[in-house]
């Protein structure tokens, strides 16, 4: 378990939704364990097949704004120096996150025509890694409700703003951040829980461009003045090249930031030279491998990496066993009542370069899993607000979940013991837990309690107290 500060204090969760992407809530488990769930491939979202897009499209961002989905990405037909004039920023749009269109925007002339989907061009180096976000800060000016970071070590990390996410302008004349390598996708957002802007960006463990690719963080109250960068910690895990961070607030629990970085493994060659030629891999990109991994943070200078295994593996498609083909887009978005989507590049540096959609159960990154033989999990002391307990869970036909509510010392509370619990069977994103006397737990709100989950052939993904 993680070594949390003030581990004996009760956790005030109020009516927040809590996931098990870290072990903050967990006091102990017996017969149960945390399980990382892998997203399932669900088809091609878009192909990077326009003349100004091509094999080196990259650093995608997916944003959901008032029911409309937007996908931003770098267009780049040929490799070259970071920040070249050949780079453009492209836009695709969708009404469902599944079927995408590339709008004809008419904003910039590229290849002799304005008939394209380009939202930024002719401003090197900013299309190299243009990374937008929707600013959710209360009171933000409508003309600046979209913001973005972009830049390299030479330019510094600069800000952009937009009212509609299509027409962008520079935010200030000077770079916002200068102490970093920035040779990756550098991301930012407004943190509701920390009440500040947070940026996660590329640095190297050895300084400059030496050592391992890693992630640093800075904060700002106003998107203008930023704190000194702090290099992130990853707990007791081996050093790895984390090429991107893709850190952002999870849409159902924004106090938890989920991250789907690309793990880069330089020099680990899988393809033969003949296979690389057959696939059309551009020279220099067949000698490395990459995949997508998963981690989370609640702010501060630490990521929690409970799992070192792949979140999204390269798979059986040989085109994904090349350099930088493990890059997930920034953004996990809902695409159905019980489904969310993650997007990942495929066949980087190849003529078939594209973005693939993957689906995962809502809240379904990590679960507390119990086998058929049974298991249980007991939380640390919690203080909640609300009248009912809702859980996101799934069982087998012979499985079950029962919930006991205990006092802070681990004694079952009258009427809420295991013998009083009604077994929960099925598969539900928001199931109200009940006991023999009903679902009302309002009399316990504001008190320190523990939750004991006794499970069999079941997964518990999240919990929340509701009115």
LINMO-V801589 format. One line per field, one symbol per residue. phi: phi as a letter, one per 30 degrees, with the letter a starting at -180 (. if undefined). psi: psi as a letter, one per 30 degrees, with the letter a starting at -180 (. if undefined). burial: 1 if it has 24 or more other C-alpha atoms within 12 Angstrom, else 0. Layout:
BEGIN
phi: ???
psi: ???
burial: ???
END
This chain:
BEGIN
phi: .dcddhddddcdchcddcccdbcedcdabbicadbdccdcdbjddbcdcdeccjdceahdbcbcbhiccbbcadcadbdadeiddddbccbbbacbicccbcddcicbdbhibcdacccaaibdcdddbdbdbcdcdeiddedbdcbacakbddcicccbbadcicccbdciccddbbcldidadccbadcddchadbbcbdbbdciibcicdbbbbbbadbicccdddbddcbidbddbdcdbchdadddcaddcccbbdddcbdicccdddddddddiddejcccbbabccbaaacjicbcccdbcdddbdeiddedccbeidcddddjcbdblebbbbbcbdbhdibdceacccbcbeeiddbbdcbdddjabbcddebbbbkcbccbcabbddcdabbbcccddcjcddeibdddddddcbkbbdbcddbbecjcdcedcdicdbcccccbbhbbccabacbd
psi: llikkhffkkjjfbgkkklhfagefkelkjfllkkkkklkkglkelkiglegcafgkahlkkkkjhfkkkkklkkjfklakkglffklklkllkffgekkljkjfgekkkhgkgilhkfklghkgffehjjlljjgkkgkkefgfkllkllaeefljlkllkefgejllkjlflkekfileghajklllkjeefhlkkkklklkfglchlbkkaklkllkfggekklkkkkllgaillkljjelehklkkffiffkklkilkkkikgjkekleeeeeefgkkkfgggllllklklllglagkkjifkflkejleafjffghlkgggjllkkkkkglegklkkkklkhkglfgklkkkklkkkggekljkkaeflllkkllklklklflkkljlkllegllkkkkkllfggkkkkfgleffkkkkkajkeikkkllegafkgfffkflklkkjjklkhlkjellkkl.
burial: 00000000011111111111111111111001111111111001111101111111111111111001111111111110011111111111110111111100001101000001111110111111111111111000000111111111101111111100111111100011111111111111111100011111111110000001111111110111010011111100000111111111111111111111111111000110000100111100111111111111111101111111011111000111111111111111111000111111111111111111111111111111111001111111111111111111111000111111111100001011110011111111111111100010100110111111111111111111110
END
